[in-house]
Amino acid sequence: MKQKAVVVRIPANYSGDPERDVRLAFAIELFWRGLVSVGLAAEIAGVPIQDFIYELKRRGIKPFEYGEEEIKEELRA
């Protein structure tokens, strides 16, 4: 995957992990826009897919969209 570097200004009093937080926010935005899959977004964020799904749910974003037929098929299986 080709990569680009981006400069982000973080306030000096920021107490989190800026690199992790920016990568996660970017990956969530790409996923929310429908530009990447949940798996690729997790890879971009640099976190396990389970952690990424947890972060999506924490923000009220559905990690998977199922239609009525897909739900019925899953329940039959």
N, C-alpha and C positions, 0 to 999 in steps of 0.2 A: 504494500500500500504506500503510495506516495504521501509524503508528509510536508506540512508547512509549519513554520514557527510563527507564533503570534505573541506580541507583547501586550500584557495586561497590567494596568497599574492597580496595585492593591494598597489600601490604607495601611499605614504603619502599625496601627493598633489592631489589625485583623488577627484573630487568635486561631483560626482554623488552618487547614493544610491547603493553601491556595491552588497548588497544581492539581491535587485530587479534586477539589471542589469545582474548578473551572472545567476539567475534563468531564466530570459527571454532568454538570449543567449543560455543556455542549452536546454530550451524547443524548441526554434527555430531550433537548430541543430537536435534534435530528430525528429521534424516534417519534416524538410528538407530531412532527411535520410529515411523518410517513416516508422519510427519505432513507431510513435504514431499518433493518430488522432488530428485534430485541437482542439477538445474539451479537450482531455487529455493534450495536450501541454499547453493550456491556464490554466488548473488546476495546472500543474507543475510550470508554470510561476507565478501563484498566481494572475492572472488578469482576468477580465471578457473576455469572448470569443470575444466580439466586439473589445476590446482593443488589443487582441492578433492578430486578423485578420488585424487590422490597422497596427500593427508593421510588420507583414509579408509583406503587400503591400508596406509599406515604404521602405522595403529592397528589393523590386522587386521579392518577392516570392509569387506565386499564392497559395491562401489558399485552393482552390478547383480545381480539374482537371476534366473537363467535356469532354467526347468524343462527336463526331458529333451527334450521335443518342440521347444522353442524352440532348444535347442542343435543338434539334428538339422537343423532348418530353416536355421539360420545356416550350418552346415557345407555344406548342399546349395547354398546361394547363393554 
